[in-house]
Amino acid sequence: MRDAGEFGLIDRINADGVYGAGVIVGPGDDTAVVAAPDGSVAVTCDVLVEGVHFRRDWSTPIDVGRKSAAASLADIAAMGARPTAIIVGLGIPGDLPAAWAVACAAGMREEAASVGASLVGGDVVEAPQVVISVTALGDLEGRAPVLRSGARPGDVVALAGRLGWSAGGLALLSRGFRSPKALVDAHRCPQPDYAAGVRAASAGATAMIDVSDGLVADAQHIADASGVDLQIDTAAWQVPEPMAAAAAAYNVDPREWMLTGGEDHALLATFPAGTELPEGFVATGVVAHPSTPACVLVDGKARPGNGGHRHFG
Amino acid sequence: MRDAGEFGLIDRINADGVYGAGVIVGPGDDTAVVAAPDGSVAVTCDVLVEGVHFRRDWSTPIDVGRKSAAASLADIAAMGARPTAIIVGLGIPGDLPAAWAVACAAGMREEAASVGASLVGGDVVEAPQVVISVTALGDLEGRAPVLRSGARPGDVVALAGRLGWSAGGLALLSRGFRSPKALVDAHRCPQPDYAAGVRAASAGATAMIDVSDGLVADAQHIADASGVDLQIDTAAWQVPEPMAAAAAAYNVDPREWMLTGGEDHALLATFPAGTELPEGFVATGVVAHPSTPACVLVDGKARPGNGGHRHFG
């Protein structure tokens, strides 16, 4: 980094820039300007820190960039919005090769481009370890945002996307393994079904959340905001093959990874009973009148604590 | 922090929240939703790192929060936009008192509120030192953005706001002094004239930039983007009294602070000749046909290098 310098790095990052039609002013001025045809903009921010959310010896810079962008893009999807742009605050050590930062930005750009969004700018500063703060913007396209507070007793609880893959991959990496590769790769870089968010909103989802901290923990946010219980039924769950193999090797219950593991960015949504679930969603429970306090029940049992990742825990 | 926990801290930060009419969905869901009546949104991000941009033993958490928000809000102003919202990615050490983070967020909220904008959300994670990434959104209210690239030979160069105050304050603090207080306070927390940005846009400014890295460095950005020279004339400059006193005590030329010091967030703009300059702007030079390469001349002399702050320098 000390050879490339701040502006040299920014030039290298922007050299690969391709911008969608919604980018009115791209990088290089005091701000970017992004179209907001809905007349409003959904905005969210997630921060990833080296050693907490990723390790440079476990993940490529492309992976880290994609994962960082995914965390924010999935939040946009969980409101039923279409991501339009991301902007990044990047802290990097002075002795980091500039190529790492350039590749990380390329990963962010790729992940954004996969949903039609553009990396439109950011700031790069020196920091003792890599810190990546990605803000994402989204367009609701005239739809009402799907909040956490709209779930009603009788609604169906449904999931789109993976559970427990990242947690399984982390368990493997933590023990020095690099396979099963599908599981390890899932920790390095999630594969959210972003488009499921718009489909859910269009189908009339009453509440939705990005499962970033763990299914039970994030279901609890819907329970709290909506004042309802969420009853999750795992009887029909299939444990994916690579996860079953890894869990058996470590003698752990893979359902715990699926219930408490974060970072796969599945979408958890509720729909009025009788709704034809949109593509990608699978019913996995029902919304019920609240206990005191409102809680998440898994196979009929309340979960003491909710198992999700918390900082400063 | 380890006592308060991530969600406890976020609850405390949001407990004081007051939101402007443009906040459609505030903190607490997957994203905020902010009005963008112009049909587009100006967006920018600045990162401040403890030990680089501020020190906790020099500044209160309120100061740090205000300064962090100011860096991004000033960029919005420099496009001729009205700030609407900020969102923050906050990395903080686990042993930091939660009250520090709560006060820092209160400082951000205060600074945003001073221009009618709201703190609408963010993310808090554990990091080895305080890292603050503030993204600001702004509304162009139907105006074209004022870019860096529009300056034309013959335009007047004008400034709104302070130069060199933060640099003077930093020089004092670095030598262990806490006075003159006005100068030290200027380093702790800038006082940008945000509204001057909209006034400049309305008056027909052809180019504008937030002076965050230093006047000469940022003037060079306009020179490069517009393909012109900027001729800065300092003959009429008054050195403010506290700066003159401090500079004399250290035997430095206060004009160097004014030419190269950043973080006061003055606005540097160019206007067609004959424009009645908007309130707050003072003419300080002219735009000229470019040298090769385009450059900034101070009192007729090109500045070798441009003196501004660069990371990884």
Interface residues (C-beta under 8 A of the other chain):
Chain A: M1 R2 A4 G5 E6 F7 L9 I24 V25 G28 D29 D30 T31 A32 V33 V34 A35 A36 P37 D38 G39 S40 V41 A42 V43 T44 C45 D46 V47 L48 V49 V52 H53 D75 I76 A78 M79 A81 A85 I87 V88 G89 L90 G91 G94 V120 G121 G122 D123 V124 V125 E126 A127 P128 Q129 V131 S133 V134 T135 A136 L137 G138 L140 P145 L147 R148 S149 M208 I209 D210 A225 R310 H311 F312 G313
Chain B: M1 R2 A4 G5 E6 F7 L9 I24 V25 G28 D29 D30 T31 A32 V33 V34 A35 A36 P37 D38 G39 S40 V41 A42 V43 T44 C45 D46 V47 L48 V49 V52 H53 D75 I76 A78 M79 A81 A85 I87 V88 G89 L90 G91 G94 V120 G121 G122 D123 V124 V125 E126 A127 P128 Q129 V131 S133 V134 T135 A136 L137 G138 L140 P145 L147 R148 S149 M208 I209 D210 A225 R310 H311 F312 G313
